[in-house]
Amino acid sequence: MSNRLFQGVLPKLSDATGRTVGMVDETGSIFACSDAELIGKVAVIDVVAVFEASEVKVFDGNAYCLLEGPAANRFYAVFVTGEDEAARHYVKLFAVTLGCMEEFIGERYDRANFIKNVILDNILPGDIYLRTRELHFNNEVPRVVLLIRSTRGSDPTVFEAIQLLFPDKAKDFTINVNETDIALVKEVRTGTETRDLEKLARSIADAVHTEYEGQPFIGIGSLVHTIPELAASYKEAQVSLEVGKVFDTEKKIISYDFLGIARLIYQLPKRLCGMFLQEVFKRGTIDSLDQETLFTIQKFFENNLNVSETSRKLFVHRNTLVYRLEKIKKLTGLDLREFDDAIVFKVALMVKKYLDARPTRY
């Protein structure tokens, strides 16, 4: 438990009792106190007597007591001004209170560190089950990992904005992965669907957007039902961002469940992709298609291979579009008006985009 957290509590205890309340370490140095002027000074005490005693000790007008609790830090002691019975009562009470608080906060931080090790695959499977029981995790609830990638590098305000959105630190964990990525491990209700997760991601994006100009990219992994599966959900969120960067650069929120054929292409060996392109365009190369032709193909696919609707959207005569499609057939050997040929061509375009984004020799 940090000094800052202790310092936030002590003034409230002082207000409630009308006494100065502070804390010392094993050297006798005052590191937190309701009277800020005392911080950094050394208390006039017998350090050995205070830190080896199990009862209240009085020195120089102050009552001292070690923190108490199953996991309390035995190198911290609390003091209250006064030598009377009330001071002894207060210091004993505060020792228990602060000891329990330290235990609770320490467990929370341990849980967050544990979850970070799980998603990053830094812990053995057998240890995961053991730590899950020790830290009292509910292993029967669905969880998901969302990966928030900032376009401006490290920015603490982004992390704080996400933490404010999800204040329940016992269920939701916000984790700094690196300079650009923040992982959110979120506990969700049973029956939550991918569309619900995308709404959640949009709320995160809006919250982050209010803190700095620019929308983050958010990858959404699959829902999982055990703690060990969180590593897989995190990897899926990573893949979502990488695939989105290649195939859908305009989209800011990408769900692994909706990647479709792009996910399959991304996982194929590049050499195999290169061989596929060479086979598809053996009668010509895709590079021979100019930008106008590629734009026509894109609109034709968007309009479900409907010639009349596509020509209307392109503001061209129907015969002009037919001429362009015939030209494509002549160059590539694929008639986009035929469903099977259209599928092959669509996949080939995606493979070409993938290889252009990740150049390799094939």
Residue frames relative to the residue before (quaternion, step in Angstrom):
aa qw qx qy qz dx dy dz
M 1.0000 0.0000 0.0000 0.0000 0.00 0.00 0.00
S 0.3946 -0.7624 0.4621 0.2224 3.60 -0.63 1.04
N 0.6526 -0.5111 0.3947 0.3964 3.53 -1.29 0.44
R 0.6115 0.5779 -0.3452 0.4159 3.57 1.07 -0.79
L 0.6695 0.4905 -0.3052 0.4670 3.59 0.99 -0.78
F 0.6214 0.5162 -0.3399 0.4816 3.58 1.03 -0.75
Q 0.6686 0.5244 -0.2990 0.4342 3.54 0.91 -0.98
G 0.6415 0.5285 -0.3301 0.4476 3.58 1.12 -0.52
V 0.6932 0.4796 -0.2669 0.4671 3.58 1.19 -0.55
L 0.6368 0.6032 -0.3349 0.3442 3.58 0.91 -0.94
P 0.6459 0.5134 -0.3536 0.4407 3.68 0.86 -0.73
K 0.6323 0.5269 -0.3343 0.4592 3.59 1.09 -0.66
L 0.6385 0.5046 -0.3223 0.4836 3.57 1.04 -0.75
S 0.6324 0.5356 -0.3215 0.4580 3.56 1.06 -0.76
D 0.6493 0.5156 -0.3125 0.4635 3.57 0.97 -0.87
A 0.6767 0.5099 -0.2955 0.4413 3.58 1.00 -0.81
T 0.7801 0.3439 -0.1706 0.4940 3.60 1.07 -0.69
G 0.3917 -0.7147 0.4899 0.3095 3.57 1.16 -0.46
R 0.6153 0.5171 -0.3440 0.4855 3.60 1.26 0.34
T 0.4957 -0.5960 0.5243 0.3524 3.54 -1.27 0.41
V 0.0900 -0.7910 0.6051 0.0119 3.56 -0.89 1.01
G 0.0951 0.8140 -0.5663 0.0872 3.57 -0.84 0.96
M 0.3025 -0.7372 0.5727 0.1928 3.54 -1.34 0.04
V 0.1389 -0.7766 0.6106 0.0683 3.54 -1.12 0.76
D 0.3820 -0.6930 0.5519 0.2631 3.55 -1.24 0.44
E 0.7544 -0.4184 0.2536 0.4377 3.60 -1.27 -0.03
T 0.6394 0.4996 -0.3388 0.4762 3.61 1.27 -0.12
G 0.5509 -0.6169 0.3878 0.4068 3.57 1.31 -0.17
S 0.4912 0.6650 -0.4297 0.3632 3.60 1.28 0.00
I 0.3696 -0.7122 0.5545 0.2206 3.55 -0.97 0.89
F 0.0773 -0.8394 0.5378 0.0109 3.62 -0.41 1.18
A 0.7739 0.0923 -0.0913 0.6199 3.59 1.29 -0.15
C 0.1496 0.8000 -0.5643 0.1386 3.57 -0.93 0.85
S 0.5350 -0.6177 0.4672 0.3375 3.55 -1.15 0.62
D 0.6771 0.3664 -0.2598 0.5829 3.59 1.28 -0.41
A 0.3394 -0.7999 0.4587 0.1859 3.56 -0.10 1.32
E 0.6027 0.5876 -0.3622 0.4004 3.62 1.10 -0.56
L 0.6586 0.5219 -0.3112 0.4438 3.60 1.18 -0.45
I 0.5174 0.6554 -0.4150 0.3612 3.57 1.23 -0.38
G 0.7651 0.3153 -0.2663 0.4943 3.56 -0.84 1.06
K 0.6124 0.5366 -0.3548 0.4595 3.59 1.24 -0.31
V 0.4226 -0.6879 0.5310 0.2575 3.56 -1.27 0.38
A 0.3987 -0.7329 0.5040 0.2235 3.58 -0.73 1.08
V 0.4269 -0.6761 0.5402 0.2622 3.54 -1.15 0.71
I 0.3345 0.7351 -0.5103 0.2956 3.57 0.09 1.33
D 0.4429 -0.5974 0.5764 0.3388 3.50 -1.37 0.13
V 0.3424 -0.7921 0.4689 0.1882 3.55 -0.10 1.34
V 0.6554 0.5225 -0.3149 0.4452 3.57 0.89 -0.92
A 0.6625 0.5180 -0.3039 0.4477 3.56 0.94 -0.92
V 0.6787 0.4920 -0.2941 0.4591 3.59 0.96 -0.85
F 0.7839 0.3869 -0.1944 0.4451 3.57 0.76 -1.03
E 0.6919 0.4055 -0.3009 0.5161 3.57 1.24 0.02
A 0.5905 0.5813 -0.3646 0.4249 3.57 1.28 -0.04
S 0.3397 -0.7296 0.5563 0.2067 3.55 -1.19 0.56
E 0.7063 0.3961 -0.2581 0.5269 3.58 1.29 -0.01
V 0.6837 -0.4789 0.3609 0.4160 3.56 -1.34 0.14
K 0.1249 -0.7703 0.6226 0.0583 3.57 -1.06 0.87
V 0.2175 -0.7762 0.5812 0.1112 3.57 -1.09 0.74
F 0.0959 0.7747 -0.6179 0.0942 3.56 -0.90 1.03
D 0.8773 -0.0011 0.0050 0.4798 3.54 -1.07 0.86
G 0.7454 -0.4422 0.2198 0.4477 3.56 0.93 0.92
N 0.6810 0.4304 -0.2955 0.5136 3.59 1.25 0.26
A 0.3207 -0.7184 0.5832 0.2023 3.55 -1.18 0.67
Y 0.1419 -0.8107 0.5676 0.0218 3.59 -0.84 1.07
C 0.0759 0.7842 -0.6140 0.0485 3.56 -1.14 0.69
L 0.4930 -0.6517 0.4932 0.2983 3.57 -1.02 0.83
L 0.5585 -0.5690 0.4676 0.3817 3.58 -1.17 0.54
E 0.1917 -0.7886 0.5776 0.0881 3.56 -1.05 0.79
G 0.4375 0.6590 -0.5274 0.3102 3.55 -1.20 0.62
P 0.6789 -0.5215 0.3307 0.3972 3.60 -1.20 0.51
A 0.8084 0.1768 -0.0805 0.5557 3.58 1.00 -0.79
A 0.2942 0.7875 -0.4987 0.2111 3.56 1.19 0.48
N 0.5078 -0.6433 0.4852 0.3048 3.55 -1.16 0.69
R 0.2805 -0.8020 0.5090 0.1380 3.58 -0.46 1.20
F 0.6085 0.5275 -0.3702 0.4631 3.58 1.23 0.26
Y 0.6409 0.4612 -0.3271 0.5192 3.56 1.29 0.30
A 0.0367 -0.7720 0.6338 0.0317 3.55 -1.12 0.72
V 0.2978 -0.7391 0.5780 0.1760 3.56 -1.12 0.66
F 0.0930 -0.7935 0.5978 0.0661 3.60 -1.10 0.63
V 0.1535 -0.7506 0.6383 0.0747 3.52 -1.29 0.59
T 0.4820 -0.6667 0.4740 0.3139 3.60 -0.91 0.81
G 0.6593 0.4848 -0.3865 0.4254 3.54 -1.00 0.90
E 0.2560 -0.7620 0.5767 0.1459 3.53 -1.20 0.61
D 0.4972 0.6845 -0.4085 0.3424 3.56 1.30 -0.01
E 0.7206 -0.4415 0.3150 0.4319 3.54 -1.33 0.09
A 0.6158 0.5532 -0.3450 0.4423 3.60 1.08 -0.71
A 0.6420 0.5214 -0.3227 0.4603 3.57 0.99 -0.87
R 0.6477 0.5140 -0.3133 0.4671 3.58 1.00 -0.83
H 0.6520 0.5108 -0.3097 0.4670 3.55 1.02 -0.81
Y 0.6576 0.5196 -0.3074 0.4507 3.57 0.93 -0.95
V 0.6993 0.4868 -0.2940 0.4332 3.58 0.78 -1.03
K 0.6236 0.5290 -0.3359 0.4674 3.58 1.10 -0.68
L 0.6536 0.5138 -0.2961 0.4702 3.55 1.00 -0.90
F 0.6829 0.4857 -0.2913 0.4614 3.58 0.92 -0.91
A 0.5979 0.5676 -0.3589 0.4376 3.59 1.09 -0.66
V 0.6646 0.4804 -0.2923 0.4920 3.57 1.02 -0.82
T 0.6630 0.5268 -0.3037 0.4367 3.56 0.90 -0.99
L 0.7183 0.4386 -0.2568 0.4750 3.58 0.79 -1.02
G 0.6111 0.5505 -0.3469 0.4508 3.58 1.12 -0.61
C 0.6716 0.4779 -0.2885 0.4872 3.56 0.96 -0.87
M 0.6288 0.5339 -0.3332 0.4567 3.56 1.05 -0.78
E 0.6472 0.5148 -0.3171 0.4642 3.56 0.97 -0.86
E 0.6365 0.5329 -0.3227 0.4548 3.57 1.00 -0.81
F 0.6750 0.4988 -0.2930 0.4580 3.56 0.93 -0.95
I 0.6797 0.4792 -0.2913 0.4727 3.59 0.87 -0.97
G 0.6395 0.5318 -0.3248 0.4503 3.56 0.98 -0.83
E 0.6468 0.5084 -0.3186 0.4708 3.58 1.00 -0.80
R 0.6277 0.5381 -0.3412 0.4472 3.57 1.01 -0.77
Y 0.6778 0.4754 -0.2930 0.4783 3.55 0.92 -0.89
D 0.6158 0.5352 -0.3448 0.4641 3.58 1.06 -0.70
R 0.6383 0.5295 -0.3272 0.4529 3.58 1.00 -0.82
A 0.6614 0.5032 -0.3099 0.4619 3.58 0.94 -0.88
N 0.6575 0.5015 -0.3079 0.4704 3.58 0.97 -0.83
F 0.6185 0.5459 -0.3273 0.4608 3.56 1.09 -0.76
I 0.6634 0.4976 -0.2975 0.4730 3.59 0.90 -0.94
K 0.6281 0.5302 -0.3397 0.4571 3.60 1.00 -0.76
N 0.6653 0.4963 -0.3026 0.4685 3.58 0.95 -0.85
V 0.6200 0.5472 -0.3398 0.4480 3.58 1.09 -0.70
I 0.7289 0.4428 -0.2663 0.4492 3.60 0.69 -1.03
L 0.7079 0.4316 -0.2606 0.4946 3.58 1.16 -0.56
D 0.4428 -0.7230 0.4303 0.3098 3.59 1.31 0.17
N 0.4160 0.7119 -0.4613 0.3276 3.55 1.02 0.85
I 0.7011 0.3940 -0.2550 0.5369 3.58 1.22 0.36
L 0.5028 -0.6726 0.4556 0.2953 3.57 -0.97 0.84
P 0.6257 -0.5707 0.3743 0.3778 3.63 -1.05 0.70
G 0.6620 0.5108 -0.3162 0.4482 3.58 0.92 -0.83
D 0.6569 0.5055 -0.3069 0.4677 3.57 1.06 -0.73
I 0.5742 0.5957 -0.3814 0.4123 3.58 1.13 -0.62
Y 0.6845 0.4804 -0.2943 0.4627 3.60 0.82 -0.96
L 0.6412 0.5264 -0.3238 0.4549 3.57 1.02 -0.78
R 0.6986 0.4590 -0.2695 0.4781 3.59 0.86 -0.98
T 0.5815 0.5768 -0.3740 0.4350 3.59 1.09 -0.62
R 0.6784 0.4691 -0.2854 0.4882 3.57 0.97 -0.84
E 0.6562 0.5294 -0.3158 0.4352 3.58 0.93 -0.88
L 0.7544 0.3821 -0.1960 0.4964 3.56 0.99 -0.88
H 0.4439 -0.7470 0.4133 0.2723 3.57 1.33 0.29
F 0.2329 0.7654 -0.5588 0.2186 3.57 0.84 0.98
N 0.3830 -0.6701 0.5836 0.2525 3.53 -1.15 0.72
N 0.1842 -0.8276 0.5257 0.0693 3.56 -0.42 1.21
E 0.6131 0.5795 -0.3287 0.4247 3.58 1.30 0.18
V 0.6326 0.5279 -0.3373 0.4553 3.59 1.23 0.15
P 0.4928 -0.6591 0.4693 0.3202 3.61 -1.06 0.65
R 0.0598 -0.7775 0.6259 0.0127 3.54 -1.13 0.75
V 0.1167 -0.7791 0.6117 0.0726 3.56 -1.25 0.36
V 0.2941 -0.7320 0.5838 0.1919 3.55 -1.21 0.54
L 0.0915 -0.7560 0.6468 0.0405 3.54 -0.95 0.99
L 0.1913 -0.7820 0.5865 0.0887 3.57 -0.91 0.94
I 0.1377 -0.8028 0.5792 0.0339 3.56 -0.53 1.24
R 0.0936 -0.8136 0.5738 0.0106 3.57 -0.59 1.15
S 0.2937 -0.7688 0.5500 0.1421 3.55 -0.62 1.17
T 0.3893 -0.7225 0.5255 0.2243 3.56 -1.06 0.78
R 0.7116 0.4368 -0.2505 0.4899 3.58 1.28 -0.14
G 0.5975 -0.5847 0.3654 0.4094 3.57 1.18 0.41
S 0.8103 -0.2722 0.1991 0.4793 3.55 -1.29 -0.39
D 0.1538 0.7663 -0.6068 0.1443 3.56 -0.82 1.04
P 0.3454 -0.7816 0.4784 0.2024 3.63 -0.29 1.22
T 0.5867 0.5902 -0.3804 0.4034 3.60 1.12 -0.51
V 0.5959 0.5547 -0.3605 0.4553 3.58 1.14 -0.59
F 0.6533 0.5112 -0.3003 0.4708 3.56 0.92 -0.95
E 0.6736 0.4979 -0.2912 0.4621 3.59 0.91 -0.92
A 0.6345 0.5367 -0.3325 0.4459 3.58 1.01 -0.79
I 0.6595 0.4926 -0.3033 0.4800 3.58 1.01 -0.82
Q 0.6414 0.5266 -0.3269 0.4522 3.60 0.97 -0.80
L 0.6477 0.5187 -0.3193 0.4578 3.59 1.01 -0.79
L 0.6291 0.5403 -0.3339 0.4480 3.58 1.11 -0.64
F 0.7921 0.1940 -0.0706 0.5744 3.57 1.09 -0.77
P 0.0509 -0.8715 0.4878 0.0037 3.58 0.40 1.25
D 0.5828 0.5821 -0.3881 0.4134 3.61 1.19 -0.33
K 0.1695 -0.8410 0.5097 0.0651 3.56 0.05 1.36
A 0.5792 0.5766 -0.3892 0.4248 3.60 1.22 -0.12
K 0.7670 0.3468 -0.1750 0.5107 3.59 1.19 -0.55
D 0.7872 0.2541 -0.1141 0.5503 3.58 1.03 -0.82
F 0.1292 -0.8156 0.5636 0.0221 3.56 -0.91 0.95
T 0.1577 -0.7678 0.6179 0.0619 3.54 -0.81 1.11
I 0.0324 -0.8425 0.5331 -0.0698 3.56 -0.52 1.23
N 0.3364 -0.7103 0.5840 0.2032 3.55 -0.90 0.98
V 0.2040 -0.8000 0.5559 0.0970 3.58 -0.57 1.16
N 0.7580 -0.1752 0.1363 0.6133 3.57 0.95 -0.93
E 0.7969 -0.3267 0.2021 0.4661 3.58 -1.25 -0.26
T 0.7879 0.3214 -0.1638 0.4992 3.59 1.03 -0.68
D 0.7593 0.4129 -0.1883 0.4664 3.60 1.11 -0.64
I 0.0632 -0.7535 0.6541 0.0196 3.53 -1.09 0.90
A 0.2141 -0.7776 0.5805 0.1120 3.58 -0.79 1.03
L 0.1349 -0.7555 0.6365 0.0767 3.54 -1.02 0.89
V 0.1289 -0.7610 0.6331 0.0590 3.56 -0.68 1.12
K 0.0440 -0.8522 0.5179 -0.0593 3.56 -0.24 1.35
E 0.3084 -0.7089 0.6045 0.1924 3.54 -0.97 0.92
V 0.0806 -0.8178 0.5698 -0.0004 3.59 -0.79 1.02
R 0.6098 -0.5597 0.4200 0.3723 3.54 -1.31 0.28
T 0.5735 -0.5578 0.4689 0.3742 3.54 -1.22 0.50
G 0.7534 0.3433 -0.2612 0.4963 3.58 -0.86 0.89
T 0.4335 0.6898 -0.4673 0.3434 3.59 1.26 0.01
E 0.2065 -0.7922 0.5667 0.0925 3.57 -0.91 0.96
T 0.7067 -0.4687 0.3207 0.4220 3.54 -1.30 0.30
R 0.6261 0.5404 -0.3417 0.4464 3.59 1.01 -0.76
D 0.6218 0.5288 -0.3373 0.4690 3.59 1.08 -0.70
L 0.6532 0.5112 -0.3101 0.4646 3.56 1.02 -0.79
E 0.6309 0.5206 -0.3370 0.4663 3.58 1.08 -0.66
K 0.6116 0.5246 -0.3457 0.4809 3.60 1.11 -0.64
L 0.6255 0.5309 -0.3218 0.4726 3.55 1.05 -0.82
A 0.6555 0.5152 -0.3047 0.4605 3.57 0.96 -0.90
R 0.6384 0.5250 -0.3288 0.4569 3.59 1.02 -0.76
S 0.6399 0.5150 -0.3313 0.4643 3.58 1.03 -0.73
I 0.6228 0.5193 -0.3344 0.4802 3.58 1.10 -0.68
A 0.6526 0.5236 -0.3107 0.4511 3.56 0.92 -0.95
D 0.6537 0.5082 -0.3106 0.4667 3.59 1.00 -0.83
A 0.6567 0.5114 -0.3131 0.4574 3.58 0.97 -0.84
V 0.6630 0.4933 -0.2987 0.4773 3.56 0.98 -0.85
H 0.6302 0.5618 -0.3247 0.4264 3.56 1.03 -0.84
T 0.6370 0.5263 -0.3349 0.4528 3.60 1.08 -0.64
E 0.6646 0.5123 -0.3031 0.4515 3.61 1.18 -0.49
Y 0.7929 -0.0485 0.0238 0.6070 3.60 1.09 -0.57
E 0.5647 -0.6107 0.4358 0.3439 3.54 -1.16 0.57
G 0.6842 0.4411 -0.3522 0.4617 3.54 -0.80 1.03
Q 0.3499 -0.7453 0.5348 0.1899 3.56 -0.88 0.97
P 0.3880 -0.7076 0.5288 0.2629 3.61 -0.93 0.76
F 0.4166 -0.6323 0.5707 0.3178 3.55 -1.31 0.18
I 0.0869 -0.8080 0.5824 0.0191 3.58 -0.92 0.90
G 0.1493 -0.7754 0.6105 0.0612 3.54 -0.79 1.10
I 0.1878 -0.7962 0.5704 0.0744 3.58 -0.91 0.93
G 0.2901 -0.7549 0.5661 0.1594 3.57 -0.76 1.08
S 0.6339 -0.5171 0.4029 0.4105 3.57 -1.30 -0.06
L 0.5697 -0.5617 0.4690 0.3742 3.55 -1.26 0.42
V 0.0664 -0.7830 0.6178 0.0280 3.57 -1.01 0.83
H 0.3333 -0.7793 0.5096 0.1479 3.57 -1.20 0.52
T 0.7249 0.2955 -0.2535 0.5682 3.58 1.24 0.27
I 0.6349 -0.5511 0.3840 0.3817 3.57 -1.18 0.52
P 0.6631 0.5114 -0.3411 0.4271 3.67 0.80 -0.83
E 0.6404 0.5509 -0.3284 0.4226 3.61 1.09 -0.64
L 0.4790 0.6830 -0.4380 0.3350 3.60 1.23 -0.23
A 0.5875 0.5752 -0.3704 0.4322 3.60 1.10 -0.64
A 0.6557 0.5029 -0.3077 0.4717 3.59 1.00 -0.82
S 0.6418 0.5223 -0.3223 0.4598 3.59 0.99 -0.84
Y 0.6378 0.5228 -0.3212 0.4656 3.59 1.05 -0.80
K 0.6589 0.4992 -0.3124 0.4681 3.60 0.92 -0.86
E 0.6305 0.5256 -0.3300 0.4660 3.59 1.06 -0.72
A 0.6289 0.5198 -0.3340 0.4721 3.58 1.04 -0.74
Q 0.6248 0.5269 -0.3280 0.4737 3.58 1.07 -0.74
V 0.6552 0.5090 -0.3054 0.4673 3.57 0.92 -0.95
S 0.6100 0.5662 -0.3469 0.4324 3.60 1.00 -0.81
L 0.6822 0.4759 -0.2904 0.4731 3.58 0.90 -0.90
E 0.6697 0.5021 -0.3041 0.4550 3.58 0.94 -0.86
V 0.6681 0.4838 -0.2998 0.4793 3.59 0.93 -0.87
G 0.6423 0.5270 -0.3224 0.4536 3.58 0.98 -0.82
K 0.6312 0.5455 -0.3257 0.4450 3.56 1.07 -0.77
V 0.6960 0.4584 -0.2628 0.4862 3.57 1.14 -0.64
F 0.8313 0.2972 -0.1102 0.4566 3.57 0.68 -1.13
D 0.8090 0.1257 -0.0549 0.5716 3.61 1.10 -0.50
T 0.0923 -0.8690 0.4854 0.0244 3.54 0.52 1.26
E 0.6501 0.5322 -0.3227 0.4358 3.60 1.17 -0.44
K 0.6352 0.5529 -0.3230 0.4318 3.57 1.19 -0.47
K 0.2858 -0.7864 0.5311 0.1336 3.56 -0.87 1.00
I 0.7554 0.2677 -0.1581 0.5767 3.60 1.15 -0.57
I 0.0036 0.8211 -0.5664 0.0702 3.56 -0.51 1.22
S 0.1888 -0.7917 0.5757 0.0784 3.54 -0.76 1.10
Y 0.5300 -0.6451 0.4538 0.3114 3.56 -0.93 0.89
D 0.6559 0.5393 -0.3129 0.4256 3.58 1.00 -0.80
F 0.7478 0.3803 -0.2086 0.5026 3.60 1.17 -0.48
L 0.3825 0.7390 -0.4854 0.2685 3.61 1.17 0.32
G 0.2296 -0.8225 0.4951 0.1603 3.57 1.17 -0.53
I 0.8428 -0.1622 0.1250 0.4978 3.55 -1.07 -0.80
A 0.5394 0.6233 -0.4045 0.3962 3.59 1.19 -0.44
R 0.6228 0.5418 -0.3336 0.4553 3.58 1.06 -0.75
L 0.6482 0.5221 -0.3112 0.4588 3.57 1.00 -0.85
I 0.6674 0.5011 -0.3012 0.4612 3.57 0.89 -0.95
Y 0.6424 0.5491 -0.3184 0.4294 3.58 0.96 -0.87
Q 0.7233 0.4411 -0.2417 0.4731 3.57 1.10 -0.70
L 0.5382 0.6228 -0.4060 0.3971 3.60 1.28 -0.05
P 0.5527 -0.5865 0.4628 0.3693 3.61 -1.10 0.57
K 0.5456 -0.6449 0.4219 0.3294 3.60 -0.94 0.82
R 0.6153 0.5531 -0.3532 0.4367 3.57 1.03 -0.70
L 0.6472 0.5112 -0.3119 0.4717 3.56 1.00 -0.82
C 0.6280 0.5293 -0.3293 0.4658 3.58 1.05 -0.77
G 0.6490 0.5221 -0.3135 0.4560 3.56 0.99 -0.84
M 0.6427 0.5176 -0.3157 0.4684 3.58 0.99 -0.82
F 0.6296 0.5394 -0.3273 0.4534 3.58 1.02 -0.82
L 0.6588 0.5072 -0.3145 0.4581 3.59 0.91 -0.89
Q 0.6559 0.5183 -0.3141 0.4500 3.56 0.94 -0.84
E 0.6596 0.5003 -0.3040 0.4714 3.58 1.08 -0.71
V 0.6670 0.5155 -0.3034 0.4443 3.58 0.95 -0.91
F 0.8019 0.2636 -0.1183 0.5229 3.56 0.86 -0.95
K 0.1885 0.8203 -0.5204 0.1439 3.56 0.99 0.80
R 0.6883 0.4482 -0.2870 0.4928 3.59 1.22 -0.43
G 0.7823 -0.0248 0.0176 0.6221 3.54 1.25 0.12
T 0.4098 -0.7051 0.5103 0.2728 3.59 -1.15 0.19
I 0.5916 -0.5872 0.4260 0.3517 3.49 -1.21 0.59
D 0.5915 0.5907 -0.3602 0.4140 3.57 1.20 -0.51
S 0.5999 0.5749 -0.3652 0.4199 3.59 1.22 -0.32
L 0.5922 0.5622 -0.3661 0.4463 3.58 1.27 -0.19
D 0.3370 -0.7585 0.5216 0.1975 3.59 -0.68 1.07
Q 0.7190 -0.4680 0.3061 0.4126 3.57 -1.30 0.25
E 0.6226 0.5388 -0.3445 0.4510 3.59 1.03 -0.73
T 0.6610 0.5037 -0.3006 0.4679 3.57 0.99 -0.86
L 0.6572 0.5069 -0.3072 0.4656 3.59 0.95 -0.86
F 0.6310 0.5184 -0.3275 0.4752 3.57 1.07 -0.74
T 0.6254 0.5328 -0.3270 0.4670 3.57 1.02 -0.77
I 0.6460 0.5174 -0.3122 0.4664 3.58 0.96 -0.89
Q 0.6418 0.5342 -0.3226 0.4457 3.57 0.92 -0.91
K 0.6868 0.4729 -0.2805 0.4753 3.60 0.89 -0.92
F 0.6133 0.5502 -0.3436 0.4506 3.57 1.07 -0.70
F 0.6578 0.4857 -0.2996 0.4916 3.58 1.00 -0.80
E 0.6507 0.5290 -0.3197 0.4411 3.60 0.95 -0.87
N 0.7386 0.3744 -0.2104 0.5196 3.59 1.12 -0.60
N 0.5534 -0.6816 0.3649 0.3098 3.55 1.16 0.77
L 0.6517 -0.5639 0.2968 0.4114 3.58 0.99 0.97
N 0.4227 0.6898 -0.4683 0.3552 3.57 1.18 0.56
V 0.3726 -0.7666 0.4816 0.2039 3.58 -0.42 1.26
S 0.6822 0.5014 -0.3009 0.4388 3.59 0.81 -0.99
E 0.6850 0.4830 -0.2879 0.4633 3.60 0.87 -0.96
T 0.6536 0.5162 -0.3161 0.4544 3.59 0.99 -0.80
S 0.6528 0.5056 -0.3209 0.4640 3.59 0.92 -0.85
R 0.6293 0.5286 -0.3339 0.4617 3.58 1.09 -0.73
K 0.6811 0.4859 -0.2907 0.4642 3.59 0.94 -0.89
L 0.7024 0.4474 -0.2612 0.4880 3.57 1.14 -0.67
F 0.3465 -0.7561 0.4767 0.2845 3.58 1.33 -0.19
V 0.5284 0.5718 -0.4471 0.4403 3.55 0.93 0.97
H 0.5956 -0.5550 0.4298 0.3905 3.54 -1.26 0.41
R 0.6216 -0.5659 0.3920 0.3737 3.57 -1.14 0.67
N 0.6584 0.5221 -0.3110 0.4440 3.57 0.98 -0.83
T 0.5971 0.5601 -0.3507 0.4547 3.57 1.18 -0.63
L 0.6592 0.4965 -0.3044 0.4757 3.56 0.98 -0.86
V 0.6319 0.5274 -0.3337 0.4596 3.59 0.98 -0.84
Y 0.6276 0.5382 -0.3295 0.4559 3.57 1.02 -0.82
R 0.6608 0.5056 -0.3051 0.4634 3.59 0.97 -0.88
L 0.6569 0.5072 -0.3113 0.4630 3.57 1.00 -0.79
E 0.6251 0.5224 -0.3276 0.4786 3.57 1.09 -0.69
K 0.6242 0.5417 -0.3270 0.4583 3.55 1.09 -0.77
I 0.6423 0.5150 -0.3095 0.4759 3.56 1.03 -0.85
K 0.6412 0.5259 -0.3176 0.4598 3.57 1.01 -0.84
K 0.6582 0.5162 -0.3063 0.4544 3.55 0.97 -0.85
L 0.6927 0.4850 -0.2717 0.4595 3.58 1.02 -0.84
T 0.8196 0.2863 -0.1038 0.4853 3.56 0.87 -0.98
G 0.4311 -0.6919 0.4710 0.3370 3.56 1.18 -0.48
L 0.6399 0.5041 -0.3198 0.4840 3.61 1.29 0.14
D 0.2294 -0.7595 0.5978 0.1148 3.55 -0.84 1.07
L 0.3148 -0.8007 0.4820 0.1657 3.58 -0.27 1.27
R 0.5721 0.5714 -0.3940 0.4371 3.59 1.23 -0.14
E 0.6321 0.4770 -0.3228 0.5184 3.56 1.32 -0.22
F 0.5420 -0.6790 0.3907 0.3041 3.57 -0.72 1.12
D 0.6774 0.5017 -0.3012 0.4458 3.60 0.84 -0.98
D 0.6646 0.4904 -0.3014 0.4764 3.58 0.96 -0.88
A 0.6298 0.5423 -0.3335 0.4451 3.59 1.04 -0.78
I 0.6334 0.5297 -0.3292 0.4582 3.58 1.03 -0.81
V 0.6602 0.5120 -0.3045 0.4575 3.56 0.90 -0.98
F 0.6708 0.5013 -0.2995 0.4572 3.57 0.92 -0.92
K 0.6389 0.5353 -0.3221 0.4489 3.59 0.97 -0.86
V 0.6669 0.4852 -0.2948 0.4826 3.56 0.93 -0.92
A 0.6406 0.5369 -0.3247 0.4425 3.58 0.97 -0.84
L 0.6345 0.5217 -0.3287 0.4661 3.60 1.01 -0.77
M 0.6634 0.4982 -0.3031 0.4689 3.58 0.99 -0.85
V 0.6301 0.5211 -0.3305 0.4714 3.59 1.03 -0.78
K 0.6382 0.5222 -0.3218 0.4652 3.59 0.98 -0.84
K 0.6506 0.5138 -0.3123 0.4639 3.57 0.97 -0.84
Y 0.6377 0.5330 -0.3092 0.4622 3.55 1.05 -0.83
L 0.6952 0.4677 -0.2751 0.4715 3.58 0.88 -0.92
D 0.6187 0.5318 -0.3453 0.4639 3.60 1.08 -0.64
A 0.6751 0.4868 -0.2919 0.4712 3.57 1.06 -0.78
R 0.7724 0.1822 -0.0950 0.6009 3.57 1.17 -0.64
P 0.1388 -0.8508 0.5008 0.0777 3.58 0.48 1.19
T 0.1186 0.7639 -0.6263 0.1005 3.52 -1.07 0.82
R 0.5050 -0.6284 0.4827 0.3423 3.57 -1.19 0.33
Y 0.0891 0.7976 -0.5911 0.0803 3.57 -0.87 0.91
